[in-house]
Amino acid sequence: MRLFSVSLLIVANSFTILSCGGSDKKAAEQNEVPAAPIKASKNSDALNQSFAKLLGSYYEVKDALVASDTAKANTAAATLAVNADSLMVNEIIDSSGLLKTTASNFAATISGSAKGLMGEKELEAKRKEFQMISEALYDLTRTIRYDQEKIYHQFCPMAFNDAGAYWLSKEEQIKNPYFGSKMLSCGETKDSLNF
């Protein structure tokens, strides 16, 4: 009788363990988030790659201004000008030609302002050129609908004697290029571009 009770107890415990394990597996399967489908870009690989280079060099200028490093800002601005001039606007799918023309104009503004930034001696003047670059790059991003990463559109209301100024960032955390360490976290995210 005792052996039968022990055997019955072992069988009951095994059943409990198996049924608990099975329900955990079901619960885990129910909580799994299905993988997002791979999203195909509406832009060509050549356009996306050239825009990624442009955006990367823009972020280098921004980071140099956050650090108040004029030498790094000049070096990054030189690369930004080259990347703006090399943007593959001919890869934009556009039957009317209007998007290509608009994108070319924004890229030319970025290139010209990047060259202007390099020519400025004072940090404040470099930051003013950066503001123009930021506005043109925001409009360019929206024009070509760059869809390879999320881009944050951030704003500092106190920049340029409270006139305010925008910039783009790859991260949501505020690192203000218009004040650097003086007011590093002054600003807010106003928008994000995620096509």
N, C-alpha and C positions, 0 to 999 in steps of 0.2 A: 504494500500500500504506500509506504514511504517512497519507494523508488518510482512508483507511478506518479505521485505528487510532485516529485522533483522533476521528472520528465515533462509533466504537464506545465510546470512553472517555466522550464527552459523553452518549451514550444511557445508559450504565451509571450515571454520576453522577446523571443526571436520575431514573432509576428508583430509586436509593438515596434521593435527597432526597424523592421522592414517597412511597415506602414508609415512610420515617421519619416524614414528616409525617402520614401516615395512621395509623400506630400511635400517635403522640402524641395524635391526636384521639380514637382509641378509648380510650386510657388515661385521657384527661381525662374522657371521657364515663362511664367506669366509676367514676371517683373522685368524680363529682358526687353530692352528697347531694340526694335528692329533697326538694322543698319540703314543709314540714309542712302538713298540711291545716289550713284555717282552722277554729279551734275556736269553736263557738257557745257563748255564755255561757248558763248555766242561769238566770241572773237577768235581769230586765228592764233595758233601757237606763237607765230612770229610777233604779232601785235602784243600778246600777253607778255612775252619775254622782254620785249623792248620797253613796255610800260613798267614792268617790274624793276628793271634797271633804273628807269627814271624815278620811280617811287623810292627805291633804295637810296639813291643819291640825295633825294630830297630829305629823307629821314636823317642822313648824315649831316646835312646842313643844319637841320633843326637841332640835332643833338649837340653840334658844335656851338650853336647859339645858346642852348640851355647851359652849356659849360662856360659860356662867355669867352670862347677860344677863337679869336679872329683868324689865326693861321689855319686851323682846321676848317673853319667856315669857308675860307678862300679856296682851299684844296677841294673840299666837297662841292662848292659852287662851280668850280671848273669842270668837274665830272658831271654835275647836273646839266650844265650847258651842253656838253657833248651828248649826253643821253637825250636831252630835249630835241637837239638837232637830228638825232638818229631815230627818233620815234617812227615806227613803221605805220604812218597814217595811211599809206596806200593799201594797207591790209584791212582797212575798215570797210565793212559791207555797207554800201551806200549807193543806191541807184540814182539819187539826185545829185550827189557830189557835195551837198551842203554840210554833211557831217565831217567829211574829210577836210573841207575848207575851214570849218569852225575849229576842228582839232588842230589843224596846222597853225591857225592863228594863236591858239592858247599855248601850243608848244613853242612858238616863236616868242611869245611874251615871257614864258618861263626862261628860255635861253637868254633873252636880252636882260632880264632882271638878274639872272645868275651872274652874268658878266658885269652888270652894274654893281652887284654886291661885292664882287672881287675888287672893283675900283674904289670903293668907299673906304676911307681911312678909319672913321669912327664906328664903334660897335652899334650905336643907335641908328646910324644911317644904314648899316648892313641889315639891321632888323627891319627897317622900313622897306628895303628891297625884298626881304623875305616875306613880308606881308603881301606884296604884289605877286610873288611867286606862289604863295599859298592860295590866294584867290583864283589865280589862273589854273593851278593844278586841281583844285576842287571842281571847277567848271569843266576841265578836261576829263576828269574821272567820270563825271556825270554824262558828258557827251559820248564817250566811247563805252560807257557802262562796264567798266572794268570789274570783273566778277571773280577774281582769284583770291581775294582776301577782304576782310572787313577793315574799313578805314574810318577812323573817328574824326569828326569835324569838331574842333574845340575852340573855345572863345575866352579871351581875357578882356573884361570890360574896362580895365584900368590902363591898358596899353596906349601909348601915344597920347598922354594927357587926357585920359578918360574917353578917347574917341573909340577905343576898343579895336581888337584885331583877332582874326581867326588863324588857325593853323591846322594841319592834318597830323594824325598820329596813328601808329599801328597798335597802340595800347590805350586802354580807357583811362589809365592813371594819368593825371595832369602833370606835365613837366613843361613849364612855361618858357618858350624860347624868347619872349619879349622882355623878361625880367631876370631870367637865370636864377641864381641862388638868392637874389634879393627877395623874390616872391615866387618860389619854384612851383608851389601848388595853387597859385592864383588862376582861376579859370574853371570852366565846366565844359562837359561834352554837350554840344547842341544837337548833333545829328550823327548818324553813322551811315556809311555807304556800303551796302552789301547786296549787290545785284544778283 
